[in-house]
Amino acid sequence: MGAGAAAVVAVPAPAAPPPDPARSGATGRRPADRENGPRPLYVGTYTSVPGGGTGIGLASYDPESGLITGSGTLTGVPDPSYLAVHPDGRTLYAVDERQDGGVTAVRLADRQVLGTRSTGGAGPCHLSVHPSGRWLLSANYTSGSVAVHPIDGSGALGERTALVTHTSPKPGPGQEGPHAHQFRTGPDGRHLLAVDLGTDTVYTYRLDSAKGTLTEVSQAHTRPGAGPRHLTFHPGGRHAYLANEVDDTVVVCAYDPATGRLTVGEPQSTGATGDVTNYPAQLLVTADGRYAFLANRGHNSLARYAVEADGARLRLLGTVPVGGDFPRQIAFSPDGRLLFAANQRSGTVTVFHVDADRGELRSAGEPFASPVAVCALPL
């Protein structure tokens, strides 16, 4: 594993205090005395496509207005299409979405690249950090496999401890093989869930917290051809919401924390209407569990849902234009008051104020231009 300093083009990002581990992620709340001042924003892109970026975009945002200010690019990371941060806020992780897939660690204090490890597969498109901070989880889309890497005390990655390829069930209609699209930790912390678009299946694994190995414990199947892409959990831990990319639906799922078993419910509308082909991308749920938001690629909107019956039901409230083309990914600011949308085809990041009481979204202003923006990570 090599190491070296990443090149930073243009001026450095404005100084900001390091993230608080207690609020890293979409459901945290920042203490009131840390609300003021610019916060860091990192933007993932593709570096190998026409008009793409040259690395991880560096920016900051005003937590009150939502205004984004660019500050350069961190180079040396190829095709960093998805980003995640360690729970302690000190290390950034990126997938290298290439045929020879990798995951790269970057120390945020000085933007030093700590090294890259092979994912053992092709086209990694998603990664997440286990809440313990000890394991990095990644999903290889092209080869349909999931991988686990250990994280040492410095935030650097060790040799891969697990690699599992989805061989059963067979691929769904129109699919030539498995396509792992997401790999994340369940709310109980003991189970990991892998969403596979190619096999119409969500796989649950038990993680050996000492060895970093995986044992499959169950499978949850969507209807054939649904193409599940992204799963997010209600804060109560008993329900999850699944975005199905191919058949343009969302599904409420029941979750058993004791066994890690997911039970898929009936598909429902994404709110996309009209003569347009829509590919739902990612779901978010507010910290209080009252509202959910869905990114619609094609319809180019954000669908709004009221969450009812303690998480067991989604009620569509309507859609809001995203203000860009093909929203690939969405993320809350750590305090939950802003929602960021990375719009791939327009090469923009749009920002919305989130009304926590009514679940409404209000545009925060003009889009921020960033080449082939496919992931926005506000800290």
Disulfide bonds with the S-S distance in Angstrom:
none
